[in-house]
Amino acid sequence: MRLAVCAEMVFTDLPFVERVKRIHEAGFDVEIWDSRGKDLQALKATGAVFSSMTGYSAGSLVDPDTADDVVRTAEALIPTALELGVSRMVVHPGELVDGRAARPVYRSTGRMWATGARTLERLGRLGERHGVTFCLENLNTILDHPGIPLARAKDTLALVEAAAHPHAG
């Protein structure tokens, strides 16, 4: 198993491509968040192995009104993932804007559980078609991400089990 370092979180005083170079030179794989607006050719030229990236750019996995946005934006990001050699695309139960809940929710409902499982299963089918896996990341709702529903580790595991797809984990 290879370890990865998130280029969004280290060497933040350096330009992004330089961060990736430093992580690669230290022998780690690289994780990136939002790939939009990044110079993909310069990132590829570093020789780094990109282990994961954010797998959607809008919507909430558990919100029936925006779940289609998760799938649509996930599909739009797959070409970038394939270009960088990323096989794991990270998703969250709720939409994040600058690391915060776009629409904070503090109580989950059965409808949210069902929507989350169905959306994750849809992402699994999408991932299977393109050779990537969508990984549902649990989040620290107390410290970093208050208002993200179904983000605790036990909820994440339950959603993954409910989706029951090998390309959604």
N, C-alpha and C positions, 0 to 999 in steps of 0.2 A: 504494500500500500504506500502510495506516495503522498506526502503532505503538501498542502497548498497554502499560500499566503494571499490574502485579499489585497490587491493593489490599491483599492480605494481607501484602505485604512493605515497603510504604512508609508513611510518616506513622503509624507504629505507636503513637505516643502519642495519636493522635486516635481518636474513635469511628469505626466502620467507614463509616457513611454520609458522614461528613465527609471521610474519605480519598477516597471515590469522587468527591465534589464537587471536591476539590482536583485530582485527576487529570483530571477532565473539564474543569475551568477552564483547565488547562495545555494542553489540546488533544489529549489522548491518549484512546484507547479504554481500557476497564477490563477486567481479568481478575479473576475471583474463583475461589476454590477451593470449599470446601464451602458450598453455598447454603442448606443446612438451618439453620434458626434465625435466618436473616437476614430483616429487614423488607423484603420485596420491593416493597411499595408505596413505601416511603421511597427505596429504591434507584432505582426507576423515576422517581420525582419529581425526581431529580437531573438528568435529561435526558441522562445519560451513555449512551454506546454500549458495550454489554457484548460484548466480542469472543469471550470463551471462559469456560468454567467447568468444574469437575471433572465428569466424566460418569459416575461410578459411586460407590458408597459402601461396597461390601463385595465381597470375593472377589478372586481373582487370575486374570488373563487366561490364565495358563499352567498353572494347577492344575486338573486334571480334577474334583477334589472341590468346587471353589468357583467355577468358571467360570460356572455358571448364575447365581450370585449377582451377578456382574458384569453380566450381561445384564438380570437382574430389577431391580437397583437403577438401572441406566442408564435403563431404561424408566420407572421411577418418577420420575426427575429430568427427563425430557423436558418435562413441563408447565411446570416452572420455567424451563427454558431458553427455551421458546417465549414465556413471559410476559415475560422480560427481553430477548427478541430475540436470544438467543445462537444462533449457527449452528454453533459448534465446541465440542464436548464432549471434554474431555481424559481419556484413560485411560492407565494405566501397566501394565507387564507383571505386576507383583506388587502385592499389597495394601499400602497405606501406612497406618500409624497414627502420627499426630503426626510425619509426615515420615520415619518409619523403616519398615523391612520388618516387616510383621506376623509373618511366618514366614520368617526369612532362609534363602535358598538360595544356595549358592555354586557349584554346578555344574548346568548345564542338561542336559536329556536330550532325546532325540528325541520322547518323549511330550509334553514341555513345548512344544517347537516346534510339534508338530501341534495341540495344544490351543490354543495361542496364535493360530495362523493361523485355526483354525475359529471361535474365539470372536470374533476381530476381524471375520471375515466375517459372523458373526451380527449383530454390532453395526452393520456396514455396511447390512445389510438393514433393521434397526430404524431406523437413521438415515434411510434412503431413504424409509421410510413416513412419517416425521415431518418431513422437510426439514432435518435436521441432519447434520453429519459428525462422526464419532468420530475424534479425532486421537490416535495413539499417541505419547506423549512419551518421548524417550530421557532417561535419568537418569544423573547422575554417580555411579557406584557406588563410586568411590574416596573421594570427599570427603563427599557428602551422603547417599547412599542405598545403603550397603553391604547386600548380601544380596538385592537385587532382581535376579532372573534376567532375562536377555535384554533388558537395559536400555541397553546400549551403542548408539551411533548405528548401527553396521553391523547389529546384531541387529534394531533397530527397523525399519530399511529392509527387511531381509529378511522380517520378519513382515508388513509392509504389502504387499510384493510378493506374498507367498504368499496373503494374503487376497484380493487382486485385486478390491477393491470400491471404486467411486468415492466412497462415503460412509464409507470407513474409510481414513484416511491417516496 
